[in-house]
Amino acid sequence: MLRQSVFRGLPRSAFPRAPVRTFLRSERPPSRAVENLNIRQLAQKSEDYHRNRRIFLWSGTLAGIASFIFTAYKLQQELRKPVRADSALPPSDPLSEPNGAERKVVIRDEDGTEIVPTGNSTVPTFPRTLSLPSSSTAVSTGTLTSDGVEYTLVGLGLRTVTFVNLQVYVVGYYIATADIAALQNALTKKINPIATTLVPGERDQLRAALLDPVVGEQTWDELLAHGIPARSAFRVVPVRDTDFHHLRDGFVRAIQGKVPSISASTDDEAFGEAMRQFRAAFNRGSVPKKKEMLLVRDEKGVLSIEYEDGGAKKKGKGERKLIGTVEDERVSRALWLNWLAGKKVASEPARQNIVQGIMEFVERPVGTVAAQVI
């Protein structure tokens, strides 16, 4: 009784009540926090998030690549456009001509020597000037020294043969610097008898005449027959290993092909003897690539054949030796026409470049080229 009376005095809230389920009311949920998680829904949301993230990243990458390609394309287009300076060149300026870009580029090597690029990897450059002795000195000594007459490069080019353009040699045409004035005067008077220099229209007329197969051949034949230019030379440097017999056969065929074009008769015994002398000069062995051969024509038309042998070395080059001479000027004249003019020349690039060099001569007053850098 006492225990019951004690409990009666306590408030009802002091006693925890167990949940009671009745017919009309369901059981109460527990009072503590409960997390109801849907695993499938969470997995789907995670997959959607990563898929959208990948799509966004790939879209950004592709957009960056596309913008880079477009920028490079537009930049290439701009670089290919010709650049115009603030003011145009005057019509009298030689570089304003259509062929102004073909003018020779003169540079200097590590020794300060002026050289001209050839465009060939085996023989990359030619000297702008050569110093050669007179033919009389060469014949008397048989050895060529570096002291003598200065020759200036007019033009050069590569000779190729067969339909596959097999490269054979690089050839350059040199004229004695002191004799350039006579060539200037003769070509200028041919176009305009009262002029001392040619204007652009007249230079175009002369260019067309020199490149014409018939007129060009007649012009050079007449000039050479009168000793204009008095002293000139062709410098031949093979770009592949060859031999003297191969070069001789090519030169002989060239001379025979040009004989009908020269004004002088070649049916006499003297011309036959001259050709035998020419062949005899090439009765030698091999010609390694990069070895220099000079064909020099003096004021009398005498042809001197000089070759860089393997003797004393100076800066990687051998000593020039005289290997033969031909006194009949008809031989050298026919050989010169093989490179200078006609329907078929040994090297069309060389002929074109030589004509361009001639244009650089006649654009200046007669007698002023020797004092200027060509």
Phi, psi and chi 1 to 4 in degrees:
 res  aa     phi    psi   chi1   chi2   chi3   chi4
   1 MET       -  -42.0  -67.5  -67.2  -67.4      -
   2 LEU   -63.5  -40.5 -179.1   59.6      -      -
   3 ARG   -65.2  -41.0 -178.3  177.8  -62.8  176.6
   4 GLN   -64.3  -38.4  -67.8 -179.9   -7.0      -
   5 SER   -67.7  -33.0   63.0      -      -      -
   6 VAL   -65.5  -45.6  172.3      -      -      -
   7 PHE   -68.0  -28.7  -75.0  114.8      -      -
   8 ARG   -66.5  -28.9  -74.5 -166.5 -172.0  102.8
   9 GLY   -76.2  -14.6      -      -      -      -
  10 LEU   -83.6  149.9  -64.4  173.9      -      -
  11 PRO   -70.4  158.0   23.8  -33.1      -      -
  12 ARG   -66.9  -30.6  -71.9  176.9  175.2  -96.1
  13 SER   -68.3  -13.8   59.8      -      -      -
  14 ALA   -74.5  -13.9      -      -      -      -
  15 PHE  -109.1  119.1  -60.4   94.3      -      -
  16 PRO   -67.3  140.4   25.1  -32.5      -      -
  17 ARG  -105.8  132.5  -65.7 -177.6   57.8 -173.9
  18 ALA   -75.0  143.2      -      -      -      -
  19 PRO   -60.9  139.9   23.0  -32.5      -      -
  20 VAL  -118.5  129.0  178.7      -      -      -
  21 ARG  -105.5  128.7 -179.3  170.7 -177.2  169.9
  22 THR  -116.5 -179.0   63.8      -      -      -
  23 PHE   -71.5  -34.8  177.5   75.4      -      -
  24 LEU   -97.6   -9.1  -62.7  176.7      -      -
  25 ARG  -134.3  135.1 -175.1  176.4   61.2 -175.8
  26 SER   -81.6  172.4   61.5      -      -      -
  27 GLU   -73.1  136.2 -178.5  179.9    2.5      -
  28 ARG   -66.4  146.8  -66.1 -178.4 -174.4  179.7
  29 PRO   -73.1  155.8   25.3  -33.4      -      -
  30 PRO   -65.8  152.5   22.7  -32.7      -      -
  31 SER   -75.4  -19.5   58.0      -      -      -
  32 ARG   -78.3  156.7   64.8 -173.7 -179.4   86.0
  33 ALA   -68.4  138.8      -      -      -      -
  34 VAL  -132.1  130.4  177.8      -      -      -
  35 GLU   -97.6  119.4  -65.9 -178.7   -2.9      -
  36 ASN   -95.4  102.0  -64.6  -40.3      -      -
  37 LEU  -100.8  137.4  -58.5  176.8      -      -
  38 ASN  -110.0  102.4 -171.3  -29.2      -      -
  39 ILE   -63.5  -42.9  -59.1  -58.8      -      -
  40 ARG   -63.6  -40.5  -69.3 -177.4  178.0  178.7
  41 GLN   -66.6  -41.3 -174.8  177.3    6.0      -
  42 LEU   -64.6  -40.6  -69.2  176.7      -      -
  43 ALA   -63.2  -40.7      -      -      -      -
  44 GLN   -64.7  -41.7 -176.2   63.5   36.7      -
  45 LYS   -64.3  -40.5  -71.5 -178.4  177.9 -179.2
  46 SER   -64.4  -41.0  177.1      -      -      -
  47 GLU   -65.1  -41.9 -177.7  179.9   -7.2      -
  48 ASP   -63.2  -38.2  -67.3  -17.5      -      -
  49 TYR   -65.2  -47.3  166.7   76.8      -      -
  50 HIS   -68.8  -34.8  -72.4  -69.8      -      -
  51 ARG   -64.6  -45.9 -176.1 -179.2   67.1 -108.6
  52 ASN   -63.9  -34.7  -66.6  -23.8      -      -
  53 ARG   -66.9  -42.9 -175.9  171.5  178.6  -90.6
  54 ARG   -63.2  -42.6  -73.6 -166.3  -60.3  -89.8
  55 ILE   -60.6  -41.5  -66.7  174.2      -      -
  56 PHE   -65.7  -42.8  177.0   78.9      -      -
  57 LEU   -66.3  -43.7  -67.9  175.8      -      -
  58 TRP   -65.4  -37.5  -84.4  109.6      -      -
  59 SER   -62.3  -42.2  -61.1      -      -      -
  60 GLY   -65.2  -39.7      -      -      -      -
  61 THR   -64.4  -47.1  -58.1      -      -      -
  62 LEU   -64.1  -37.9  -65.4  176.2      -      -
  63 ALA   -65.0  -38.6      -      -      -      -
  64 GLY   -65.5  -42.9      -      -      -      -
  65 ILE   -63.8  -43.5  -65.1  174.6      -      -
  66 ALA   -62.1  -41.6      -      -      -      -
  67 SER   -67.6  -36.2   62.3      -      -      -
  68 PHE   -64.9  -45.0  175.5   79.0      -      -
  69 ILE   -64.1  -42.3  -65.7  175.2      -      -
  70 PHE   -64.3  -41.8  178.5   76.7      -      -
  71 THR   -64.4  -41.9  -57.4      -      -      -
  72 ALA   -64.3  -39.3      -      -      -      -
  73 TYR   -64.1  -45.3  171.1   73.5      -      -
  74 LYS   -66.2  -36.9  -61.9  -61.7  -71.3 -174.7
  75 LEU   -65.4  -40.7 -179.4   60.6      -      -
  76 GLN   -64.3  -38.9 -174.6 -178.5   32.9      -
  77 GLN   -62.2  -40.7  -78.7 -172.2  -33.7      -
  78 GLU   -68.3  -37.3  -69.0  -62.4  -35.8      -
  79 LEU   -68.7  -28.4  -68.9  175.7      -      -
  80 ARG   -79.6  -15.1  -72.5 -179.4  176.6  177.5
  81 LYS   -71.5  138.6  -70.7 -178.5  179.9  178.8
  82 PRO   -64.7  140.8   23.1  -32.2      -      -
  83 VAL   -91.8  128.1  178.5      -      -      -
  84 ARG  -105.3  129.3 -177.3 -174.0  177.9   93.0
  85 ALA   -74.4  177.1      -      -      -      -
  86 ASP   -63.1  -32.0  -66.0  -23.8      -      -
  87 SER  -138.7  146.4   61.7      -      -      -
  88 ALA   -77.0  155.5      -      -      -      -
  89 LEU   -70.1  146.8  -67.8  171.8      -      -
  90 PRO   -65.2  151.6   22.2  -32.7      -      -
  91 PRO   -58.6  -26.7  -22.4   32.7      -      -
  92 SER   -78.1  -11.5   58.9      -      -      -
  93 ASP   -72.4  131.6 -166.1  -64.4      -      -
  94 PRO   -60.7  -31.2  -21.9   32.3      -      -
  95 LEU   -74.6  -11.2  -67.2  177.9      -      -
  96 SER   -81.7   -7.2   64.2      -      -      -
  97 GLU   -74.1  158.6  -61.5 -179.7    8.1      -
  98 PRO   -58.6  -31.8  -23.6   32.3      -      -
  99 ASN   -97.3   17.7  -62.9  -56.8      -      -
 100 GLY   -63.5  -30.8      -      -      -      -
 101 ALA   -70.7  -15.4      -      -      -      -
 102 GLU   -87.1   -0.1  -60.5  176.6    5.2      -
 103 ARG   -63.8  148.9  -61.4  170.1   69.4   89.4
 104 LYS   -63.1  141.3  -68.0 -171.5  -65.1  -63.9
 105 VAL  -100.9  120.7  177.2      -      -      -
 106 VAL  -106.2  124.6  179.3      -      -      -
 107 ILE  -125.9  176.9   59.2  177.5      -      -
 108 ARG  -121.7  141.2  -67.2 -178.6 -178.5  -88.0
 109 ASP   -86.0 -171.7   59.9   10.4      -      -
 110 GLU   -65.9  -20.2   60.1  -84.3    7.1      -
 111 ASP   -92.4    0.8  -60.9  -35.4      -      -
 112 GLY    85.7    6.0      -      -      -      -
 113 THR   -78.5  136.0  -55.2      -      -      -
 114 GLU   -76.2  126.9  -69.1 -177.8  -29.5      -
 115 ILE  -132.6  160.5   55.0  177.1      -      -
 116 VAL  -123.5  125.2  177.3      -      -      -
 117 PRO   -63.7  141.7  -19.3   31.3      -      -
 118 THR   -99.7  -20.4   64.9      -      -      -
 119 GLY    85.9    2.5      -      -      -      -
 120 ASN  -108.7  138.4 -178.6  -92.6      -      -
 121 SER   -75.9  -30.1   58.2      -      -      -
 122 THR   -76.6  -45.1  -54.5      -      -      -
 123 VAL  -118.2   83.7 -175.5      -      -      -
 124 PRO   -73.2  -26.6   25.1  -32.3      -      -
 125 THR  -140.0  157.9   59.9      -      -      -
 126 PHE  -123.8  145.3 -101.3   39.0      -      -
 127 PRO   -67.5  142.8   23.6  -33.1      -      -
 128 ARG   -69.9  -31.2 -170.6 -172.4   71.4   86.3
 129 THR  -132.7  152.4   59.6      -      -      -
 130 LEU  -123.3  147.5  -67.3  175.6      -      -
 131 SER  -114.5  110.6 -177.3      -      -      -
 132 LEU  -123.3  145.4  -57.8  177.5      -      -
 133 PRO   -76.3  166.3   30.0  -34.9      -      -
 134 SER   -68.3  155.1   62.5      -      -      -
 135 SER   -63.0  -33.6   58.6      -      -      -
 136 SER   -64.7  -39.5   57.7      -      -      -
 137 THR   -66.3  -40.5  -56.9      -      -      -
 138 ALA   -65.5  -40.6      -      -      -      -
 139 VAL   -67.9  -37.1  171.4      -      -      -
 140 SER   -74.2  -33.6   60.9      -      -      -
 141 THR   -99.6  -31.5   61.9      -      -      -
 142 GLY    79.2   -3.2      -      -      -      -
 143 THR  -126.7  138.8  -58.8      -      -      -
 144 LEU  -102.7  124.7  -59.3  170.0      -      -
 145 THR   -94.6  168.4   61.9      -      -      -
 146 SER   -83.5   -6.3   58.7      -      -      -
 147 ASP   -96.8  133.2  -59.9  -33.1      -      -
 148 GLY   164.1 -142.6      -      -      -      -
 149 VAL   -82.5  137.4  179.9      -      -      -
 150 GLU   -85.3  132.4 -178.6 -173.9   72.9      -
 151 TYR  -115.7  139.3  -73.7   68.9      -      -
 152 THR  -110.4  136.6  -62.0      -      -      -
 153 LEU   -69.8  129.1  178.4   65.0      -      -
 154 VAL   -96.2  -47.5 -178.9      -      -      -
 155 GLY  -168.1  165.0      -      -      -      -
 156 LEU  -149.7  167.9   52.4   80.0      -      -
 157 GLY  -174.4  171.9      -      -      -      -
 158 LEU  -103.1  133.6  178.0   68.2      -      -
 159 ARG   -93.9  131.7  169.2  164.8  168.2   75.9
 160 THR  -126.9  153.5   57.3      -      -      -
 161 VAL  -131.8  163.0  -65.1      -      -      -
 162 THR    64.0  170.2   74.3      -      -      -
 163 PHE   -72.0  -14.9   65.1   94.4      -      -
 164 VAL   -92.5    8.4  -65.4      -      -      -
 165 ASN    55.9   52.6  -70.0  -30.5      -      -
 166 LEU   -68.1  121.7 -177.2   66.6      -      -
 167 GLN   -75.5  134.6  -62.0 -178.8   -6.3      -
 168 VAL  -114.1  -59.8 -178.6      -      -      -
 169 TYR  -155.5  162.8   57.2   74.1      -      -
 170 VAL  -102.9  132.1  179.8      -      -      -
 171 VAL  -123.6  139.3   59.5      -      -      -
 172 GLY  -129.9  141.9      -      -      -      -
 173 TYR  -103.7  124.4 -178.4   48.4      -      -
 174 TYR  -118.0  143.8  -70.2   80.5      -      -
 175 ILE  -125.2  139.0  -65.0  177.8      -      -
 176 ALA   -56.1  126.2      -      -      -      -
 177 THR   -55.0  -37.7  -52.5      -      -      -
 178 ALA   -69.7  -17.7      -      -      -      -
 179 ASP   -97.3   -1.2  -61.3  -25.3      -      -
 180 ILE   -65.5  -35.6  -66.9  176.7      -      -
 181 ALA   -59.4  -39.9      -      -      -      -
 182 ALA   -64.4  -40.2      -      -      -      -
 183 LEU   -66.8  -42.7  179.8   62.8      -      -
 184 GLN   -54.9  -49.7  -81.4 -177.6  -77.3      -
 185 ASN   -63.4  -43.5 -176.2   65.5      -      -
 186 ALA   -65.2  -43.6      -      -      -      -
 187 LEU   -72.6  -35.5  -67.5  175.8      -      -
 188 THR   -65.8  -45.0  -59.8      -      -      -
 189 LYS   -66.5  -26.2  -60.7  -57.2 -178.6 -175.6
 190 LYS   -64.6  -34.8  179.8  179.0  177.8   62.4
 191 ILE   -92.3  -44.1  -58.5  -60.8      -      -
 192 ASN  -138.4  104.5 -171.5  -19.2      -      -
 193 PRO   -62.8  -19.7  -22.2   33.2      -      -
 194 ILE  -107.7    6.5   61.5  173.4      -      -
 195 ALA   -97.6  154.7      -      -      -      -
 196 THR  -108.0  -10.8   59.0      -      -      -
 197 THR  -153.8  158.2 -176.1      -      -      -
 198 LEU  -104.9  139.3  -62.5 -178.1      -      -
 199 VAL   -82.5  168.2  -62.2      -      -      -
 200 PRO   -52.5  -43.5  -30.1   35.6      -      -
 201 GLY   -63.5  -39.3      -      -      -      -
 202 GLU   -70.6  -34.0  -66.6  172.1  -25.5      -
 203 ARG   -65.8  -37.8  -68.8 -160.8  -67.7  -90.5
 204 ASP   -64.0  -37.2  -68.0  -21.2      -      -
 205 GLN   -64.8  -42.8 -175.7 -179.4   -9.6      -
 206 LEU   -66.8  -40.4  177.1   60.1      -      -
 207 ARG   -59.2  -45.5 -176.3 -164.3  -54.6  -84.7
 208 ALA   -62.9  -37.4      -      -      -      -
 209 ALA   -67.3  -41.6      -      -      -      -
 210 LEU   -70.3  -30.2  -66.9  177.3      -      -
 211 LEU   -86.4  -12.3  -68.0  176.9      -      -
 212 ASP   -69.3  131.5 -175.8   87.2      -      -
 213 PRO   -58.0  -39.0  -23.6   33.0      -      -
 214 VAL   -87.5  -52.0  177.6      -      -      -
 215 VAL   -65.1  -41.4  177.9      -      -      -
 216 GLY   -62.8  -40.9      -      -      -      -
 217 GLU   -66.2  -41.5 -155.0  165.6   50.7      -
 218 GLN   -64.4  -40.0  -67.9  174.5  -10.0      -
 219 THR   -63.5  -49.9  -59.6      -      -      -
 220 TRP   -68.3  -36.2  -81.0  110.2      -      -
 221 ASP   -62.9  -41.5  176.9   62.5      -      -
 222 GLU   -67.1  -42.4 -179.2 -179.4   -9.3      -
 223 LEU   -63.0  -48.5  -69.7  172.1      -      -
 224 LEU   -66.1  -35.4  -66.1  170.6      -      -
 225 ALA   -64.0  -30.0      -      -      -      -
 226 HIS   -95.1   11.2  -70.8   83.0      -      -
 227 GLY    72.2   35.8      -      -      -      -
 228 ILE  -123.0  119.7  -57.8  174.3      -      -
 229 PRO   -71.6  153.3   28.3  -33.9      -      -
 230 ALA   -65.3  -44.0      -      -      -      -
 231 ARG  -127.5  126.9  -64.9  162.0  -66.0  179.6
 232 SER  -149.9  168.6   58.0      -      -      -
 233 ALA  -154.9  150.6      -      -      -      -
 234 PHE  -113.5  127.8  -83.5   98.8      -      -
 235 ARG  -102.4  118.4 -177.4  175.1 -171.7 -100.2
 236 VAL  -114.0  124.5  178.2      -      -      -
 237 VAL  -129.4  111.1 -178.5      -      -      -
 238 PRO   -64.2  145.4  -19.1   31.5      -      -
 239 VAL  -101.3    0.0  -61.0      -      -      -
 240 ARG  -146.4  158.2   58.6 -166.0  -53.3  114.8
 241 ASP   -63.9  133.6  -66.0  -23.7      -      -
 242 THR  -144.7 -161.7 -177.5      -      -      -
 243 ASP  -144.9  167.1   54.5   62.1      -      -
 244 PHE   -64.0  -35.9  -81.0   93.2      -      -
 245 HIS   -65.8  -38.6  -68.1  171.1      -      -
 246 HIS   -65.1  -44.5 -179.5   78.4      -      -
 247 LEU   -64.8  -41.3  -67.9  174.5      -      -
 248 ARG   -59.9  -46.3  177.6 -159.9   61.7 -167.0
 249 ASP   -60.5  -40.4  -66.3  -17.8      -      -
 250 GLY   -65.7  -42.3      -      -      -      -
 251 PHE   -67.1  -40.3  -67.0  153.7      -      -
 252 VAL   -64.2  -43.3  169.0      -      -      -
 253 ARG   -62.4  -37.8  -75.0 -165.3  -60.8  -91.6
 254 ALA   -64.6  -43.0      -      -      -      -
 255 ILE   -64.4  -45.1  -66.4  172.4      -      -
 256 GLN   -63.2  -33.5  -67.5  172.3  -17.1      -
 257 GLY   -72.5  -25.9      -      -      -      -
 258 LYS   -97.7   -9.2  -68.3  -63.5 -178.4 -179.8
 259 VAL   -55.7  -43.0  160.8      -      -      -
 260 PRO   -64.8  -17.8  -22.5   34.6      -      -
 261 SER   -86.6  -20.8  -58.5      -      -      -
 262 ILE   -81.5  150.5   63.5  176.6      -      -
 263 SER   -73.3  -23.9   54.6      -      -      -
 264 ALA   -84.7  151.7      -      -      -      -
 265 SER   -75.7  146.5  174.3      -      -      -
 266 THR  -126.0   23.7   57.3      -      -      -
 267 ASP   -90.8   -0.8  -64.7  -26.3      -      -
 268 ASP   -87.0  169.6   55.1  -54.4      -      -
 269 GLU   -69.1  -30.2 -178.6   66.0   24.2      -
 270 ALA   -62.5  -38.8      -      -      -      -
 271 PHE   -69.0  -37.9 -174.3   77.8      -      -
 272 GLY   -62.8  -40.2      -      -      -      -
 273 GLU   -65.6  -38.4  177.9   60.7   27.7      -
 274 ALA   -62.9  -39.2      -      -      -      -
 275 MET   -67.5  -34.6  -70.7  -59.3  -61.5      -
 276 ARG   -66.1  -37.8  -76.1 -169.6  -71.6  -89.1
 277 GLN   -64.9  -38.4  -67.4  175.2   -0.4      -
 278 PHE   -64.9  -45.2 -178.2   81.3      -      -
 279 ARG   -64.0  -39.4  -68.7 -171.9  179.1   93.5
 280 ALA   -63.6  -28.8      -      -      -      -
 281 ALA   -66.7  -20.5      -      -      -      -
 282 PHE  -103.7   14.8  -70.6   85.7      -      -
 283 ASN   -79.8   70.6  -72.9  -26.4      -      -
 284 ARG  -137.9 -171.3  -65.2  170.6  177.1  -93.4
 285 GLY   -94.2 -131.9      -      -      -      -
 286 SER   -82.1  160.0   62.0      -      -      -
 287 VAL  -126.6  101.1  179.3      -      -      -
 288 PRO   -65.2  156.2  -16.6   30.1      -      -
 289 LYS   -63.5  153.0   60.6 -177.2  178.0 -179.0
 290 LYS    74.2    2.6  -59.6 -177.2 -178.4 -178.2
 291 LYS   -83.8  135.7  -73.6  -68.3 -174.3  178.5
 292 GLU   -88.5  135.5  173.9 -168.7   73.3      -
 293 MET  -125.3  132.6  175.8  179.5  -69.6      -
 294 LEU  -115.5  131.1  -70.4  174.6      -      -
 295 LEU  -112.3  109.1  -55.5  170.0      -      -
 296 VAL  -112.5  131.7 -175.7      -      -      -
 297 ARG  -114.2  123.1 -170.4  177.4 -163.3  -94.5
 298 ASP   -93.1 -172.7   68.9    3.2      -      -
 299 GLU   -65.8  -18.7   58.8  -85.7    6.9      -
 300 LYS   -97.4    0.1  -63.1  179.8 -179.5  179.4
 301 GLY    87.2    4.5      -      -      -      -
 302 VAL   -69.7  131.8  175.8      -      -      -
 303 LEU   -96.5  124.7  174.8   63.9      -      -
 304 SER  -112.6  130.5  -59.8      -      -      -
 305 ILE  -107.4  118.9  -53.7  168.4      -      -
 306 GLU  -122.3  144.8  -52.9  163.6    6.7      -
 307 TYR  -138.1  141.4  178.0   64.7      -      -
 308 GLU   -84.3  103.8  175.1 -166.3  -12.7      -
 309 ASP   -87.4 -174.7   67.2    2.5      -      -
 310 GLY   -94.7   28.3      -      -      -      -
 311 GLY   -77.8 -136.2      -      -      -      -
 312 ALA   -58.0  132.7      -      -      -      -
 313 LYS   -99.2  139.6  -63.2  -72.9 -177.3  178.2
 314 LYS  -144.3  111.8 -177.2  178.1 -179.8 -178.4
 315 LYS    56.8   39.6  -64.2 -176.8  179.6  179.2
 316 GLY    81.5    4.2      -      -      -      -
 317 LYS  -115.7  146.8  -65.6 -175.0  177.9 -179.5
 318 GLY   -84.0  177.6      -      -      -      -
 319 GLU   -87.3  137.8 -174.0 -178.2   56.3      -
 320 ARG   -75.6  134.8  -68.7 -178.1 -173.4  140.1
 321 LYS  -125.1  141.3  -68.5  -73.8 -172.8 -179.7
 322 LEU   -81.1  119.8 -178.3   67.0      -      -
 323 ILE  -108.3   -6.7   62.8  174.7      -      -
 324 GLY   175.2  156.7      -      -      -      -
 325 THR  -136.9  149.5   58.8      -      -      -
 326 VAL  -132.3  118.0 -179.9      -      -      -
 327 GLU   -83.7  -22.4  -65.0 -173.1   -0.6      -
 328 ASP   -72.6  117.7 -165.7  -37.7      -      -
 329 GLU   -69.9  -16.5   69.4   87.4   19.4      -
 330 ARG   -66.0  -31.2  -68.0  172.3  -65.5 -179.3
 331 VAL   -66.1  -49.9  173.9      -      -      -
 332 SER   -67.7  -33.8   60.5      -      -      -
 333 ARG   -64.9  -45.4 -163.0 -162.3  -41.7  177.5
 334 ALA   -64.5  -39.3      -      -      -      -
 335 LEU   -66.9  -38.7 -174.5   57.9      -      -
 336 TRP   -63.9  -40.5  -98.9 -134.5      -      -
 337 LEU   -63.3  -24.6  -70.1  177.8      -      -
 338 ASN   -60.1  -28.3  175.5   54.2      -      -
 339 TRP  -105.1  -24.1  -74.2  -63.4      -      -
 340 LEU   -92.7  -35.3  -66.0  175.4      -      -
 341 ALA  -158.9  167.1      -      -      -      -
 342 GLY   119.5  172.5      -      -      -      -
 343 LYS   -68.1  -34.8 -175.7  177.0 -179.5  179.6
 344 LYS  -130.9  120.9 -175.6  178.7 -179.6 -178.7
 345 VAL  -117.0  164.9  -67.9      -      -      -
 346 ALA   -66.5  -33.4      -      -      -      -
 347 SER  -146.8  108.2  171.1      -      -      -
 348 GLU   -65.4  -40.8 -177.3   60.9   30.6      -
 349 PRO   -58.8  -37.4  -24.9   34.5      -      -
 350 ALA   -66.6  -44.2      -      -      -      -
 351 ARG   -60.0  -44.4 -167.9 -106.6  -66.1  -91.3
 352 GLN   -62.3  -42.2  -66.1  -78.1  -14.2      -
 353 ASN   -70.3  -34.7 -160.9 -114.7      -      -
 354 ILE   -65.7  -43.4  -69.6  170.4      -      -
 355 VAL   -61.9  -39.3  171.0      -      -      -
 356 GLN   -63.2  -38.8  177.7   58.2   33.0      -
 357 GLY   -64.1  -37.2      -      -      -      -
 358 ILE   -62.5  -38.5  -62.6  -64.6      -      -
 359 MET   -62.8  -34.1  -64.7  -57.6  103.3      -
 360 GLU   -68.9  -26.9  -63.4  175.0   22.5      -
 361 PHE   -71.6  -52.5  -70.0  161.6      -      -
 362 VAL   -75.1  -10.5  -61.8      -      -      -
 363 GLU   -79.1   -7.7   71.5 -171.6   13.3      -
 364 ARG  -111.1  155.5  -59.7  169.0 -178.9  168.8
 365 PRO   -60.1  146.4  -24.1   33.4      -      -
 366 VAL   -59.1  131.3  173.6      -      -      -
 367 GLY    92.5    1.0      -      -      -      -
 368 THR  -102.6   -8.2   61.9      -      -      -
 369 VAL   -68.7  -38.2  174.5      -      -      -
 370 ALA   -60.5  -24.1      -      -      -      -
 371 ALA   -95.8    4.3      -      -      -      -
 372 GLN  -126.1  160.2  -59.1 -177.4   35.6      -
 373 VAL   -84.1  126.4  175.9      -      -      -
 374 ILE   -87.0      -  -60.8  174.0      -      -
